[in-house]
Amino acid sequence: MTAAVTLDWAPGRLSLAFSGTSADADEPVHLDVLSLDGGASAVRSHAIVDVFTATEQRQRTSQVFVRSAVGERLRYVGHDADERTLRIRQRDEESGLEVTSTLRMPEGSSGLQWRHAVRNTGSRPVTLTAVSSIVLELADREDGDLFWAESEWLAESRWHRQSLSEALPELGLVAHGQDGRGRFARASHGAWSSGEHLPLGLIVHDEGPSIAWQLETSAGWSWELGQTQTSAVLSASGPGDLEHQFAVRLDAGEEFVSEPAGLVVANGGRDEVFAELTAYRRALRVRRPVDAALPVIYNDYMNTLDGQPSTEALLPLIEQAASSGAEYFCIDAGWFTDEKAYWPAIGVWREAPSRFTGGLAHVIGVIRERGMRPGLWLEPEIVGISSPAAVELPEAAFFHRFGERVLESERYHLDLRHPAARAHLDDAVDRLVEEFGIEYFKLDYNINPGPGTDDGVAGAGAGLLGHTRALREWLLDAQARHPEVLFENCASGAMRMDYALLSVAHIQSTSDQQDFRLYAPIAAAAPAGVLPEQAGNWAYPAAAMTDAETAFAMVGGIVGRLMLSGFLHELRPAQRALVHEAVAVHRDWRKRIASAAPVWPLGLPGWDDDVIALGLRAGEETLLAVWSRGAARSVVLPGLAPASARTAFPAGAADWPLAIEGDSLVLEVPAGPAARVFAVTSAS
């Protein structure tokens, strides 16, 4: 028996080699080589999939979700391939499980999307408790760095860098003659896929090869690193029993498909692998013609109306938003009830009886008269306890645990697997588009109902997974019915920031943070987790701000997607001029931002960093934002290779002294809060 037969596959710029791909192989299919542009392989030989069941977990005891009993018994059945998709079929005779592993390279990228279909070809039921999305062994763990991000409400996208030797300490495994049993792990909990950590990670070698991965799910996920005698193994998965109370029963002939995960390789360091990940994310998106416009959006919530809109409050905001250059105006929460405490009332999505003098249609008419397109806030999956929908919809349309309806903070959770729940949302969207001509919906998600719902499934995590898949399908169908309407994925300010939803949504709110000084590291780190053209960064100037603080508050919006808010009509003339200028600069750059790759000359921002920098590189041009939050100092920004640099915003303010030294830009940064945007042209 032998496993020497090799399958070679070379999609685009990648080269992959697999072993164990013959009928007489005595081990599972292994990925032996993964390289970009003929560079060094990022991996060494390891089996490509693990499958865990209720009766069989690991073949070898450890904390790590690798070397599963089923996975080690899988044997090659066959494969088929074309230029961008490879499918490998394996079967475990003992359990009767057959696994089809699909690797797909989306058009326009050099990344791979991995997922596995597990079919029960036996005669007995099998209960799955976890299926990997990506499993691979690193070619080299020496001198590598691990990057991962914490994320919580108001403090999103906080990146950490640590050496692999710190994350995975030397254990003397060679002397023991066996692999390690511990792990370095990150995982989600509950229904906020990015409520604790972002669903991605990187392993970086400055000279390459480096890799990055992301879990493309709005349900549970985990990734972990474990040690082998020679290197380290990465396992990235959707929901599992241990972290997410996931289980799915497969009767004979039934199939389960794992959640997709993306993987990219770069022959360089951090910024190079993020560039590959950025290209991969763009290739994932389901785009419509309306998505190409990249409009400036004004929203009345942040540091403004806080969910208490009225005709009298909105009219001056509409006037100033339009004159500032906003193209869409979104009325946020509260429009559907006369009560100030609106959470218990959500779920019916009809105009409040007396909140709007002259009616909501009058306000929307004014928005259109001022040349903007109207939007409304929705929280589609949630029904308040006092909403008529809480009793009108069938009981099966809601999340349940142990036979009881799930209640979180005076709100119930719809289960979009149920046709009545989906019809309820279809009716709301269709009616609002028809009645008011709504062209933008902000979709929020402000509760975390726990592991999910156990209706009709073996584990609550499987119920959550089914719901989130139904949510994505609902959103795709709504966009197909209304091709002129944009949909924002807010999710309580980036608490569900994942590419299950961002592959189909137009834009992502990056935070609910209301302190403009604290927003700087969030805006600067955002392109690590979301495309820059989808990174909806709030810009909320206020009359109490100085001119320098006003400019600081606007900069984050310029280098992402500008989401404008604030009482603009109360601003001083100089502040209004800064707002108009910032919007104009953003509108001038937005098409280039949509093709740019992020760079961080000072590294990914720390939460308390005094100086923060983000560059968006589009060809030979880089839009560079620099924020100062501490004392004045001289700052060297390496790697920009500048031939020239000029202040792009604010043009009328005093220039920061700058100089070009080799491949670096040297800035004299004043005491903060202060911020600038520079246009940097690289040497050809």
Helices and strands as residue ranges (DSSP letters): E 6-9, E 14-19, E 30-36, E 43-44, E 46-47, E 51-53, H 69-73, E 75-81, E 85-92, E 97-104, E 112-120, E 126-138, E 145-152, E 155-163, H 164-167, H 173-176, E 184-187, E 200-204, E 210-215, E 222-227, E 232-237, H 241-244, E 248-250, E 255-257, E 261-266, H 270-284, G 289-293, E 297-299, I 301-305, H 311-324, E 328-331, G 343-345, H 360-369, E 373-378, E 382-384, H 389-392, G 395-397, E 400-401, E 404-405, E 407-408, E 411-413, H 419-436, E 440-443, H 460-481, E 486-489, H 491-494, E 507-509, H 516-529, G 532-534, E 535-539, H 547-558, E 561-564, G 568-570, H 573-593, E 597-599, E 611-618, E 621-628, E 633-637, E 642-649, E 658-661, E 664-669, E 674-682
